[in-house]
Amino acid sequence: MQPLRHQSLRRKLILISLITTGLTLLLSNLAFMSLEYYLTRQDNQNKLAVLGQVIANRATAALTFSDTQVLQNNLGTLKADPNVVRGCIFDAEQRLLARYENHPSLHCPMNLQALQVSRDQFFSQLFPIYLDQQPIGTLYIESSRGALLERFNQFVMFSVIILAITVVLAILLANKLQEMVLRPMRELSNTLANIVKNKDYSIRAQKENADELGDLVDLFNGLLRTIEAENQSLKTSEERFRKLTALSPVGIFQIDPNQQLTYVNQRWHDIHMVPENDLSLQSWFDRIHPKDLPQLQKRWNRLMCDQESIAQELRLTRRDGSHTWVHLLASPLHNSNGDLLGFLGAVSDISELKAAQIQMENLAFYDPLTGLANRRLFKNRLEKSVKSVLRSGNSMALMFLDMDQFKRINDTLGHDAGDVLLKEVAARLTATVRENDTVSRIGGDEFTILLTDIHHTSDVLVVAEKILQALARPIRIKGQDIITTVSIGITLTPEDSTDANTLMKNADLAMYRAKEMGRNNFQFFSEDMNHNILEHLAIEKEIKEAISRQQFTLLFQPKVSLMDYSVTGVETLIRWEHPEKGIITPSRFIPVAEETGQILEIGAWVLEQSCRQVSSLIRDGILPATAKVAVNLSAKQFTDPKLVEQISNVLSVSAIPPACLELEITESTLMDDVEGAIATMQQIKKTGVSIAIDDFGTGYSSLAYIKRFPIDVLKVDRSFVMDIPDDSNDMAITAAVIAMAHKLSMDVVAEGVETQAQLDFLRNNHCDEGQGYLFSRPLSLGQLHQFMQETRQRHRQENSYSA
Ligand SMILES: Nc1nc2c(ncn2[C@@H]2O[C@H](COP(=O)(O)O[C@H]3[C@@H](O)[C@H](n4cnc5c(=O)[nH]c(N)nc54)O[C@@H]3COP(=O)(O)O)[C@@H](O)[C@H]2O)c(=O)[nH]1
């Protein structure tokens, strides 16, 4: 069959039909010929047997009597069969008695033993002749096979002719058949060739037969329809892909397994700002920011070798030198068999996102106004620095800075001016410290500075002084030269603590101490401060008991007219008679009570007690009817919405005339919320109670506001009076304040008058009243009784002398 492989189908079909037909005919003819030969031979032999038997029977009598003539005649009947070539009769002694010979070379031998039988061309048979079952002779007949062979030859001839005709017919039929089978196949093949040539899957094969070939055409056309549909859907999807990639906001690229860029979309060019003909992977790599390149190269190798996908943010350097932040995604591309086709990637421009992220980070970690680190970032750096200090064994300082009187500047010059001031302070602080140090703005006017690598406390001292100096230079805002100062608290780690929260608390405490020390200075945290804090906590606890156990008492400090030295009234001052600690002064517990809110309860008690007691002193004639009781109001009390209602209640329960009550409010309390303060003061004034500004000169009041406050009395702070007559500045200020107050129709009370010189100065400047140790220390109720008696006596004497 092997040689047939390269033959045409047509030849194969003809050959196969020829071989099949020929072989079939040959085999069947052979079978028929064999059968014919066998049957004819059998027939001849049977005939010979019947003939021999008849002659043998008939020869019995003649043989008995040895009648050779009869025997000879008997044999003569063999003439009837032309195929018999000889017939011989032998007697019992096997001697020849009669003969029939019909062949030139075949003769009957004289006795039976000499009989030679030729088996190739003849078939023969011996017939014993019996008489009473005793053999008396033998008949031998031999017949020629010639007729048989002739018949056989005729049969063969006939078969060959039939075979030849059949072969011719088979060839004709095979030709016809191959035409029937091969034509549609050729048609199919031509159609296929046409499709392949034109890549046109809409062409269809013609169906001619409704047989298996017709089915094949149907299947073929079905296959074509499927291919055409898939091709169409492939085209659609490819078109969609092209459109999508064209419209895509993402740069798309494809790389073949040999690392050649084979496709990029328009967006890819736009992102990279490269011309369309520049499609080199190497030049793409050249555009990657050197800081991002090493990591990308590692990942790129893993993509190429291990087919591991990449997802990385990186910077690309554009042709104009600017940077674009991109997010790169790349992964291997395989076909359905899993063979690597290349790599697909996407590049998204995330510059805006990055900018927003940076902005968000800035917002989360930086103060938007000054650009400094905010509280969160500062806390973070503080914690890290503490850890590093613990590792390195170095020291570090934490400075807590609070701007002095910032609120006043903000309120008087406006918030935009306040912002300018904060920015300038931030810039000066940053310029003062080293790059490694962290300056942060952790609140409105609060800054912190982390000074790393401190070897001596003197290093910190130098920086603190530099800061105070840097801020001492005036800052020009809205045409005005503003001088701002800061109070600085300093704590050291590991010396003071290694806990970030404790360090913040320490620095805060030290900053408050700096404020207490008159602002514009710095204070190092000390254990004393800690001690104060503990005491603060203890006081807070004990105040609760003091209220319930009535441990508070009032002292009365007289106020004197500087015209005639008559007592114009008293200021009530609270004292805490602690059962163990003795007398505790208000400066130790009032700030704590103010902080905890307990001042509201204490203040209400002071107000009521002051009014009740002074009311009865007036009623008893110990104090003149015009005498005023001045009661201190804390900031919390002043802003308490129930204050006015409380005053009215007190006035009615104590039956003190409203004109006899004066409320002392510190300047700083009023400046916290100017408009709110004015509204509250106006309501107080409606009750008939007068208002005094306490500690005037310490709170940086603006004249513009003072003018608007409905104030009756202005109390010049003790700090201005105490240095009279040594400090000419204080004297000038005091004189100016008195003059200004008078212009605004206010009375002036000078606090802390201790010396005659101070009294003389105040009198010379027309100060209305005085209060101080020169006249009297704060007195208990009994002492006040006595003081008033003595004063009255002195007055009487003076009057009698003068009379
Ligand atoms: N909210 C409240 N505050 C109160 C109340 N009682 C007092 N205080 C405030 O506590 C601060 C300290 O007061 P105190 O220790 O009583 O001191 C007062 C006087 O003793 C002191 N003073 C008076 N004259 C002189 C003097 O000649 N020399 C000198 N060294 N000290 C003197 O001054 C304090 C009174 O000051 P002021 O109130 O500003 O007039 C103090 O701020 C009190 O206001 C209270 O009940 N509620």
The ligand as a MOL file (V3000), in Angstrom:
LIG
                    3D

  0  0  0     0  0            999 V3000
M  V30 BEGIN CTAB
M  V30 COUNTS 47 52 0 0 0
M  V30 BEGIN ATOM
M  V30 1 N -11.6510 85.2360 91.7080 0
M  V30 2 C -11.2300 85.6000 92.9330 0
M  V30 3 N -9.9810 86.0220 93.0640 0
M  V30 4 C -9.5950 86.3800 94.2880 0
M  V30 5 C -10.4310 86.3100 95.3760 0
M  V30 6 N -9.7210 86.7060 96.4270 0
M  V30 7 C -8.5230 87.0290 96.0280 0
M  V30 8 N -8.4130 86.8290 94.7280 0
M  V30 9 C -7.2890 87.0490 93.8040 0
M  V30 10 O -6.2070 86.3150 94.2700 0
M  V30 11 C -5.0100 87.0430 93.9720 0
M  V30 12 C -4.1930 87.1370 95.2240 0
M  V30 13 O -4.9270 87.7310 96.2450 0
M  V30 14 P -4.3870 87.9800 97.6540 0
M  V30 15 O -3.3560 86.9850 97.9530 0
M  V30 16 O -5.5570 88.1140 98.4880 0
M  V30 17 O -3.6450 89.3450 97.4510 0
M  V30 18 C -4.3980 90.5220 97.4150 0
M  V30 19 C -3.8200 91.4680 98.4300 0
M  V30 20 O -3.4800 90.8190 99.5940 0
M  V30 21 C -2.6450 92.0170 97.7100 0
M  V30 22 N -2.2690 93.3620 98.2050 0
M  V30 23 C -3.0670 94.4310 98.5360 0
M  V30 24 N -2.3170 95.4900 98.8800 0
M  V30 25 C -1.0190 95.1320 98.7520 0
M  V30 26 C 0.2110 95.7770 98.9440 0
M  V30 27 O 0.2920 96.9630 99.3270 0
M  V30 28 N 1.3270 95.0740 98.7280 0
M  V30 29 C 1.2700 93.7480 98.3160 0
M  V30 30 N 2.4040 93.0850 98.1030 0
M  V30 31 N 0.1190 93.1030 98.1450 0
M  V30 32 C -1.0030 93.7610 98.3220 0
M  V30 33 O -3.0840 92.1590 96.3920 0
M  V30 34 C -4.1170 91.2170 96.1060 0
M  V30 35 C -5.3190 91.9430 95.6360 0
M  V30 36 O -5.1480 92.1520 94.3100 0
M  V30 37 P -6.3140 92.5860 93.3820 0
M  V30 38 O -7.3720 91.5470 93.4320 0
M  V30 39 O -5.7060 92.6240 92.0240 0
M  V30 40 O -6.7700 93.8660 93.8550 0
M  V30 41 C -5.4250 88.4070 93.4920 0
M  V30 42 O -5.2890 88.4840 92.1270 0
M  V30 43 C -6.8660 88.4570 93.8200 0
M  V30 44 O -7.6130 89.2110 92.8730 0
M  V30 45 C -11.7260 85.8430 95.1920 0
M  V30 46 O -12.5310 85.7470 96.0940 0
M  V30 47 N -12.1180 85.5030 93.9400 0
M  V30 END ATOM
M  V30 BEGIN BOND
M  V30 1 1 1 2
M  V30 2 2 2 3
M  V30 3 1 2 47
M  V30 4 1 3 4
M  V30 5 2 4 5
M  V30 6 1 4 8
M  V30 7 1 5 6
M  V30 8 1 5 45
M  V30 9 2 6 7
M  V30 10 1 7 8
M  V30 11 1 8 9
M  V30 12 1 9 10
M  V30 13 1 9 43
M  V30 14 1 10 11
M  V30 15 1 11 12
M  V30 16 1 11 41
M  V30 17 1 12 13
M  V30 18 1 13 14
M  V30 19 2 14 15
M  V30 20 1 14 16
M  V30 21 1 14 17
M  V30 22 1 17 18
M  V30 23 1 18 19
M  V30 24 1 18 34
M  V30 25 1 19 20
M  V30 26 1 19 21
M  V30 27 1 21 22
M  V30 28 1 21 33
M  V30 29 1 22 23
M  V30 30 1 22 32
M  V30 31 2 23 24
M  V30 32 1 24 25
M  V30 33 1 25 26
M  V30 34 2 25 32
M  V30 35 2 26 27
M  V30 36 1 26 28
M  V30 37 1 28 29
M  V30 38 1 29 30
M  V30 39 2 29 31
M  V30 40 1 31 32
M  V30 41 1 33 34
M  V30 42 1 34 35
M  V30 43 1 35 36
M  V30 44 1 36 37
M  V30 45 2 37 38
M  V30 46 1 37 39
M  V30 47 1 37 40
M  V30 48 1 41 42
M  V30 49 1 41 43
M  V30 50 1 43 44
M  V30 51 2 45 46
M  V30 52 1 45 47
M  V30 END BOND
M  V30 END CTAB
M  END
